[in-house]
Amino acid sequence: MSYYRIGYEEIRGLCRESFLRTGFTREESEIITDVILLSDLYGIESHGVQRMAMYHRGIKSGMMKVENQPEVVFETPVSATIDAKSAMGQLAAHKGMELAIEKAQKSGMGMVVVRNSNHFGIAGYYAKMASDKGLLGLAFTNSGAIMVPTYGRMPMIGSNPIALAMPADPYDFLFDASTTVVTHGKLEVYKKLDKPMPEGWTIDENGEGTVEAAKVIDNIAGRKGGGILPIGGSQETSGGHKGYGYGMMAEIFSSIMSMGLTSNYCLRDGVDGCSHGFLAIDPGIFGDREEIKKHLSAYLEEIRGSEKAEGAERIYTHGEKEAEALKDRMEKGILLNGGTLEEIRDICKELDIDFKLPLKG
C-alpha cells in the first residue's frame, strides 16, 4: 500500500473540523487534534491519524461522550482523582496533567489519576506537557486487555504504556513505550497493509506464535484467547516477565490508584473505562534546577558520543529521533498510508467536510 506526504496544516484542519462537527468546542477540538498529530509528527503511525476512524466510531456509538466534562472527585495539595465520565480521553488526560503540573509548581510534586476515561493517544504527549514547563513528567494508562501474561493464553493486561520526559539540551529526554512488544495500533497498520507481522509479536488462541494481524485482532475482539506478548516475549529466559511486570506498574499507577476498571474489564458493553496516571515533579525540590538539567544533558551527550558497535554510525538517546522526525514532517509533511486516507475521506463525506488534500507520493 502506498504512502503519501500530507501537509501538517492541511491534515490538522481536517481533523479539527471533524471534531468541531461532532460537537466539541474549538478549544477541545484543538487539544484532541494536537495529541493525535504529535504522534504522526514523531513518526508513531499507530497512534496518529490512523486512529481517527476508531475515535469517530466511539463518538457515534456514545462510548466517547462529547457533552461530558471530567470532574475532580478527590483532592489534596499534591494529588487528585478525576472521574472522566466517559469523556474523550485526550481531554480527561490533558486536564489531569495540567492539574498535576499546577500542583508541582506549588508544592514541588503533583500526581493525578483518572478513571472512567477513553483512549488518550500517546502517553508521551502528557509527559512532554510537564517537561515543557521545566518539570519531570510521567504518564501511564491502562487499556483494553491485549497482553497475555507470562505463561498465560488469555489477554489480561493492556498495552499499558509508560512515558517519562525531562528537560535536557539539545533535546529533552523523552521515553514513551508500551509494555507489550507492540501496540494494537501496530497490528491495525499491518492489517491495512495486508502484510505478515514479524515473528515473536503475538500468539493465537492456542498459545502458538502467529504472524496474521487480522486473526489476532479478531481473537482479541472476540475474547477467543491469544494476543500480544509483553516486552521480552513469551518466556522468562527472554525477559517476558519484566514486560509483564512493567505492564502491572502502569496498571497500579492508573486503574488501581484511581479505583477504575482494570484492563480485563475495559471495553465491555459499549464502555471503554480505561484509567490514566500523571506525575509532575519539580527538579528544584532536589537542588538547583538548571544544574540538574546540565547534569542530565552532559550524561546524554556522553552516551551519544560513546564507542559504537561495529557497523553502527550513531547512538540515539530517547527523544532524539522524535525531535528529528518532527522537524522532517513539519517541513515535508506527515506520512499517511492509502488505507488511512480512505478512512479520513469517509469521515469527511459523512460530516460534509470538503476533502481536498494535496498528496505527495
N, C-alpha and C positions, 0 to 999 in steps of 0.2 A: 504494500500500500504506500502511496506517495505521501511525502511531507511537503508542507508549504510554509513559507515565511509570511506572517501577518504583522502589520504594523501595530505597535503597542497601543497607540491611541485609538486605532480603529476597533480592535477587539475589545478594548476597555469600554468604549462607547456602547457596543452591542450588549456586553454583559451587564453594564449598569442599567441600560434601558430595559432589559428583560426583568430585572428585579424591581425597577420602578413600576412596570406594568403589572406586576403580580401583587402590588400593594405596599411595598416597602417605601419608607421616606427616602429622600435623596441622600441624607447622611448615612442611613442604614445601607442603602444600595452601594455607596462608595466603600464602606467598610468591607462588605461581603466581597465586592469585586477586587479590592486591594489584596485580600487574603488569597483569593483564587489565583490572581495573576502573578503574585510574588512567586508562587510555586513554579509557574512556567518560566518566569524570568530567571529563576535559579536552575532551570533545566530539569525540574521534577515533574515530568509529564503526568504521572499517575494521579496527582492531586490538584492539577490545574484546570484548564478549561474543559478537559475531557470529563470532569465531574459535573459539568453543568446539567447534563441530562438527568443525572441522579438527583440533583437538587430540584430540578423542575418537577420530576415525578413526586418527590417528597412534599413539595409545596401543594401540588394539585391534590394529592391524597389526603392532605391535612396532617401528615406526620410532622412537617415543619410548619408551625403556626405563625403566620405573618403578623397577626394582631397582638400576639402575646409578648409581654415585656418581662425579662428576667428580674427577680426580686431577691434582695438580701433578706435572709430569714434568720441569720445568727451572726453576731459580730462582736469582736473585741478590738482593742487598739492595734493588734498585729495580725488579725485573722478575720475571715468571714466565710460564710456559706451562702451560696446563691442557688435558688431554685429557678432554673431556666424556663420552666413551664412550657417545654417543647418549642421554644423559640428557635430561630435559626442559630446553629451552633457558633458561627463566626461572631454573631452579636453578643451571645452569652459569654463567649471566651474573651472577647475584646473588653467587655465590662469587667470580667474577672481579673484580667491582668492590669487594667487601668487602676482598679481598686488596690491590687497588691502593690503596684508602683507608688500610689499615693501613701499607703501605709509605710512603705520602706523609706520614703522621703521624710516622713515624720518621725518614725520610730527605729529606722535602720533596717527593718525587715518586715515583709508582709507576705502572708500566704492566704490564698483564696481558693476554695474548692466549689465546684459547680455540679449539680445533679439535674436529671430530667432534661438533658440537652440533646443536641444532634451533632452530626459530623461537623468538625470545625476547621477542616483543611489541614495545612501543615503546622505542626507544633512549633517549628522554628520561627514562624511569624510572631508568636506571642513572646517567646524568649527574646527575640530581637527588639520588641517593644521596650523591654527593660534595658537592654544594652544601649539602645539609642538614647536613653536618659542617663547613661553613665553607671547603670546598675548591673549586677549579675542577674540573669533571668533564667528560670527553669519552667518548663511546661510539660505536662503529662496529660494523656487522655486514655480512657479505655474505649472499646468499640465492640460491635457485634463479634461474637466468638468465631475466629478463623484459625487460631493457633492450636495445634494439637500438642498437649504437654508431653514431656519426655516419657516414652514407653506407653503413650496413650494412642487411641484411634479416633476419638471424637474431639472436635474443636471446643475448647473450654475458655480460652482467653482471646482477647482481641489482638490487633497488630500492636496496640499499646505503646506508641512512640514516647521517647524521652528526648527533650531538646534542652540544650544549655547554651547561652550566649553571654559573652563578657567582653567589654571594651578592650581593644588592643590596636596597635599600629603595625603595618598599614591596613590590616584587615581585622575586624572584630573576630574573635573566636566564636564559631557557630557550629555546634554539633546537633544534628537532628536525624534521628533514625528510629525506624520501627524496631520492635524486639522480635519480630518474625523475620525470616530470611528475606522476604519481600512483602509488599503490601497487597491487599486485594485489588487496588487500583492497577498495579503492575500486571496482574492476571487479566484484568479487563483490557489492557493495552494489547497483550499477546492474543487475546481472543479476537479483537478487532483486526489485528494484523494476520490472523489465521496462521500463526507460527507456533511450533512446539517450544515449550519453555525449556530452559536449561535443567538438567537433572539435579536433584537434591533440593528443589524448592518445595515440593508438595508430595502428599501421599493420597491414595484413593481410599475408598470405603473399606478396603481390606487391609489397610496399613502398608500397602506396597507403593513404591515410588511411581509417579506418573508425570508426563510432560504435556498432558492435554488440559489446557487452561479452561476450556468450556466445561469439561467434565468436573473439574474441581469446583468451579463457580456454582454449577448445578448442585453438586453434593452439599456444599456449604448452605446454599439457599434452602435445600430440602431437608437439611439436618440428617443426611444419609450416612455421615461418617467421612473421615478424611478431612484434609485441609492443608494449611500452610505450616511448615516446620518453624520452630524457634531458631533464632540465630545459633549456629553451631550444629544444626541438623538434628537427626533422629536419635543420636547415641550420646551417652556421657563421654565416651572416649574422644568425640569430636567437639565437646563443649556444649551440647544441646541443652543440658541442664542450666547453663548460665543464661542463655537467651530466655528460657522458661522463667528463671528467677527474675531477670530484668522485667519481663512482662508482668510478673506479680508485683514488682516495685511500683510500676506505673498504675497498676490496679489499686494498690493501697493508697497512693497519693491522689487518686481520683475517686473511684466509687466507694471505697471503704471509708475514707475520711469524711466524705460528703453524705454517707448513708444512701447512696444511689444504687442503681441496678448494677450488679456485676456483669461482666461481659456475656456470660452464658444466658442472661435474661434480657439482654438488649435485642432490639429489632424483632419484637414479637407483637402480634395483634395490632399492627399499624403504628406502633410506637418505637422510636429509636431508644431513647432513655439513657444515652451514654453520659459519662461524667468526665470532668476535667479537673486538673490541679495546676495552680500557678504560684510561683515563689519568686519574689524580688528581694534582693539583698544589696544594701549599700556597702561597697568595699570599705568605705570610710569608717565603719564601725570596727575595723581591724587595724587601722593605721592610715597613712597618707594615701588618699585615693589615687593620685597621679603616680606616685611611686609604685603602687601595686600594679597599675596599668603598664608602666615601663618594665616592671619585673616580668609580667606575662609576655609582653612584646619581645623582650630580649630572648626569652626561652623559645618562643615560637620561631624567631629568626635563627637561633642555633639549630633547631630541628630541621628547618628548611635547608640550612647550609651544611648539615652533616653528610657523611660519606654515603654515596648512592650505591645501591645494589648494581651488579654487573648488567649493563644494558639499560639501566634507568637513567633518565635525564633530570628528574625532578622529584622532590619530596613535597607534597602538599600538606598544609595544616588546615584544620577544619574551618570552613568559611571562605577559604581562598578560591576554590573552584566556583562557589556560588557568586562571589564578587565578580569574577571574570565572566561568568555566564550572563549575569545581569547586564554588564556593560555591552557584551556582544548582542544580546537580544533587544536592548533599548536602541541600539544603533541599526541592527539589521532586521529586526522583527522576531516575533515569537514563533517557534516551530509547532505546527499542529498537523496531525495526520488527517487523511481524507475522511476517515470514519467519524472523527470528532467534528469536522466541518459540516458533515451531513446532519449530525445531531443538532448543531447550532442553527443550521438552516431550517430544520423542522421546528425548533423552538421559536425562531423569528416568524415563521409562517403562522404558527398558532397564535402568537401575540401581536400579529400585524405589524411587525418591525421590518423595515426595508433592509434586506440582506444584501449589502454591497461591500465586499471586501476585496481589495487588490491583492491577488495571490501571486507569490513568487515561488517557483518550484525549487 
